Amino acid sequence: MSSGPDTAVDENRLEELISEAQTALPFELPALANRCASALGLDTAAIYLVDLQQRLLIPLDEALDPLPVDHSPAGLAYRTVSPRVAAADDGSIVWMPLIDGSERLGVLSVRAASLDEVRMRRGRMLAHLFAMLITSKRAYSDWLAARSRTAPMQLPAEMLRAFLPPHTVGSRRCVSTAVLEPAYDIAGDAYDHSVVKNVLHTMILDSMGHDLAAGLTTSVAMAAARNARRGGGGLADVVGTVDRALAEWLPDHFCTGVLCRLDAETGVLHWVNCGHPPPLLIRGERVLAGALDSPPQPPIGLAGPLAPAARQVHETTLEPGDCVLLYTDGVVEARDADGAEFGLDRFTDFIIRSNAAGQRPAEVLRLLIHAVLDYQRNQLGDDVTILLFEWHPPYR
């Protein structure tokens, strides 16, 4: 790729800026982005993070205004995870998606008097750099967390969100993505997903109630599951550990849930269903009715004579392109003004049509959770959590 004098880079200056980025405080990132852009022969750069409900792109520069995800070039870059170019009075703006692995963080706005292959490549490099910086710094920055909020966070939601992983995780072989609402008042619902080598672990939980005790129950369940998983325990061991933890520490509380283990090399799926709506298997453009049904098992955390002797683990083998859907009952039980339920058919049809239209899994769930909220006029009667994972083995 050729470059002229106007695209020359002072590598010493760029090295200084990258070193500075390691110790920069989060609120210093907007100014740092501009200096990095200048060093790369670009004019300016601005960082926008998506809000918790994925409706707005909120600038880190507090002097700028938020942008809508659904009706803006910036939002199009976020939704499609691809750069978008828009005309500006003094040249062009390129909206670059900010991505951490499979997780969509927001967008980077890059201005330049003129665009060519070199500047586009440098804009992508800048987006990759700041995606990594944001990911590394948001774990300890209350300021970054606050910038992505548009409403006060209730205490049960604050506690539970401290345990949640990113919305989307995955690899070239599989992707898992999840959403939950009400974003600022969630209490008993939660999801978890993690990749260990070539194995994807997923979990969805629904604790009884909608208060701090429900959030505490779910938090303890998630911590116990991770503890067993990180200790090398199998699926039955993980569920057993959660059973014992809740029985010991919160003996009057329990939750329903589904835990899955997908071998991304072979497509072999193991799952345990503890009193929860059964997972759904979507193959092609239809739901395979009953494919992941299993005999009922008690909820997690029951003690004494109600405690199960052993958990039954079920097994099946997925086909390339299969989707598995986990959800809490608040999804299908959402009601419109006339009392009609959103329903399972509407729920699965939405996902099938969105997949057929070529939407990425994370975008499918973003659109779906907004459809559920709109259906119930943003007044959910119960927590709503949805997790979707897909298996796409590489061609051999």
Secondary structure as UniProt FT lines:
FT   HELIX           5..7
FT   HELIX           11..23
FT   HELIX           26..28
FT   HELIX           29..39
FT   TURN            40..41
FT   STRAND          44..50
FT   TURN            52..53
FT   STRAND          56..59
FT   TURN            62..63
FT   STRAND          67..68
FT   HELIX           73..80
FT   STRAND          84..88
FT   TURN            89..90
FT   STRAND          91..100
FT   TURN            101..102
FT   STRAND          103..112
FT   HELIX           117..138
FT   TURN            139..140
FT   HELIX           142..147
FT   HELIX           155..161
FT   TURN            162..163
FT   STRAND          168..170
FT   STRAND          174..181
FT   TURN            183..185
FT   STRAND          189..196
FT   TURN            197..198
FT   STRAND          199..207
FT   HELIX           212..230
FT   TURN            231..232
FT   HELIX           235..249
FT   TURN            251..252
FT   STRAND          255..263
FT   TURN            264..266
FT   STRAND          268..274
FT   STRAND          280..283
FT   TURN            284..285
FT   STRAND          286..287
FT   TURN            289..292
FT   HELIX           304..306
FT   STRAND          314..317
FT   TURN            320..321
FT   STRAND          323..327
FT   TURN            329..333
FT   TURN            337..338
FT   HELIX           344..356
FT   TURN            357..358
FT   HELIX           361..375
FT   TURN            376..378
FT   STRAND          384..391
//
